[in-house]
Amino acid sequence: MNNLSNIIIDLIETAKKHEQYRSNECINMIASEGVKSPAVCQMLDMSHDLATRYAEGDNDQQGHANKRFYQGQKYSSKIENHATDAIKSLFNTTWADIRLISGTHANTATFKGLTSASKNNKMVVTPLSCGAHISHDYTGLAGGILGLQNANHVYDIKEFNIDPDKSAKVIRATKPGIVTFGGSLFLFPHPIKELRDVCDEVGAYIAYDAAHVLGLIAGGQFQDPLREGADFITASTHKTFPGPQGGVIMGIPDTVAKEKAVRKIQHAVFPLTASSTHLGRLPALGIACLEMKIFGKELSAQIVKNAQAAGQYLYENGIKVVAEHKGFTESHQIALDIRAFGGGNKIAQEIEDANIILNKNLLPYDDQSDKENPAGLRVGFHAVTRHGMKESDVKYLCDLMMDIIKGKRTPEQVKVDVIALKKGFSQVKYGFQSVEEALKYAKT
Ligand SMILES: Cc1ncc(COP(=O)(O)O)c(C=O)c1O
């Protein structure tokens, strides 16, 4: 047997093991990872031909396929238009672009487009240390690839939010072309309303990165960025929004400035950043939109209730949960300061050893250069909620985590209980079990 054969045998075996491990034996609390329903998975499975096709071209101001440079688009353009219209309908927007394959790509095109539209390469963003995504930062996409000059919002560490008055001063002094909101460690709605006027004063577009909270927004559970004054939303379609992996940009271009921005963003999508747009995910994205239309409100309300209940329970049991004076969170995640028990690195690993998967996280007051020694853990509740957990289940899960955090039991001992718990929460709730079922709902 040659070397390649051995690699492939092990690759296939390992891929099978991964599916069994993460799907059936682990409880997932990574705040950026969603759960697709059986219907979404089945639709992906039914879209293999689409997943091999190209659809390069331009879109119009509704986000529909306009010019296409390949033949054979009889159905694929219609599919793209329907998926675009599904997301527009769910979020009540008049324009969307779903061609980019992740949130980072959506940010690339949006930042590039808004920089060209404003002819201004300065951007005011949340500090990376306070929860912004690396793509917003001068050390990431914004600075490293697009060459943008960043200034930071002033962040109030006690409130775990942007300080609107102090940030207004930064915006006035910087006169940026773009101001961003949204982030990865994201507990409370950002002050868009409070900063809209100052953005108008300096002529800045507001781009809201909803990668983490898109599902909550769909369920009416978090802030409504476009109605609060954001010009554009960028997001992933696979975090709290339970679709296939992908990216989306949305807006309501009701002014000349926003129409111009749409044209520039579209140009930044194609030809500047996309060629293959991974069409195979689009019918499944449409099904996820219908699921969120029907179940999104109930699902997101339960996600936030679960996160808040866990925050309160951990706090009452001696764990430092940040933002206690604000009820811990209004989103799908909470942040723990776990220094007293050995720090994020040690505890995240021990919790992983018990088959609960979450991530260590630098907190705003950590030494940001010491990435291997974060104080915090970021804990997400949308996956467990989608699998049907309610507050009492989440408290039991917290008990299991605290057994490890406080050294009462070894990870190996706790793992047995985690696997047993997972067995009771293996199905996907708040979604369709098949494409057939989605069709039935769509027809009623
Ligand atoms: C706020 C935010 N924006 C963008 C991204 C990037 O999204 P994607 O992984 O879809 O590229 C992330 C990833 O977690 C994020 O947290």
The ligand as a MOL file (V3000), in Angstrom:
LIG
                    3D

  0  0  0     0  0            999 V3000
M  V30 BEGIN CTAB
M  V30 COUNTS 16 16 0 0 0
M  V30 BEGIN ATOM
M  V30 1 C -17.9160 39.1260 14.9460 0
M  V30 2 C -17.4170 38.1770 13.9300 0
M  V30 3 N -17.3040 38.5790 12.6720 0
M  V30 4 C -16.8570 37.7680 11.6990 0
M  V30 5 C -16.4900 36.4820 11.9910 0
M  V30 6 C -15.9740 35.6140 10.9010 0
M  V30 7 O -16.9660 34.8020 10.4380 0
M  V30 8 P -16.6220 33.5470 9.5320 0
M  V30 9 O -16.0460 32.5520 10.4470 0
M  V30 10 O -17.9440 33.1780 8.9480 0
M  V30 11 O -15.6360 34.0020 8.5100 0
M  V30 12 C -16.5760 36.0070 13.3010 0
M  V30 13 C -16.1840 34.6080 13.6100 0
M  V30 14 O -16.3940 34.0580 14.6150 0
M  V30 15 C -17.0380 36.8750 14.2970 0
M  V30 16 O -17.1070 36.4830 15.5750 0
M  V30 END ATOM
M  V30 BEGIN BOND
M  V30 1 1 1 2
M  V30 2 1 2 3
M  V30 3 2 2 15
M  V30 4 2 3 4
M  V30 5 1 4 5
M  V30 6 1 5 6
M  V30 7 2 5 12
M  V30 8 1 6 7
M  V30 9 1 7 8
M  V30 10 2 8 9
M  V30 11 1 8 10
M  V30 12 1 8 11
M  V30 13 1 12 13
M  V30 14 1 12 15
M  V30 15 2 13 14
M  V30 16 1 15 16
M  V30 END BOND
M  V30 END CTAB
M  END
